[in-house]
Amino acid sequence: MPRTRPDNPARHRAEAIRARRLRGALDMTQIEFAQWIGVSVNTVRNWEQGKRAPSGAAAALLRLIEAMPAEVARALQRVVAEPEVQTAL
C-alpha cells in the first residue's frame, strides 16, 4: 500500500466520507459518537469535514468499529461499566 502524507487532501475527503458513513450507520450524533470513542466533538467534525483524517489509535479504532461494531460496542461499554478490568490488564 502506498504511503500517504498526513495532509493529503484526497485522503482527508475519503476519510470524511468513511467517518460520516460509519457514524450514520450507528445512528449516533456527532456528540454521541465522539463521547463513545473518547475524542472531542471537534475532532469528529474535523474528520467529517475533511479538515483532518483519523490516525494512530483513532484510525485503528474506526477500522475495528467498521469490521466488528457489536464487539467493539460491548468492549467499550465494559470499559465504562467495569473500570477495574482495565487496570487488571
SULRA-V947146 format. One record per helix or strand. SS is the DSSP state (H for helix, E for strand). FROM is the first residue (numbers start at 0). LEN is the number of residues. If there is no record, write none. Layout:
ss=SS from=FROM len=LEN
ss=SS from=FROM len=LEN
This chain:
ss=H from=8 len=17
ss=H from=29 len=8
ss=H from=40 len=8
ss=H from=55 len=12
ss=H from=68 len=13
ss=H from=82 len=6
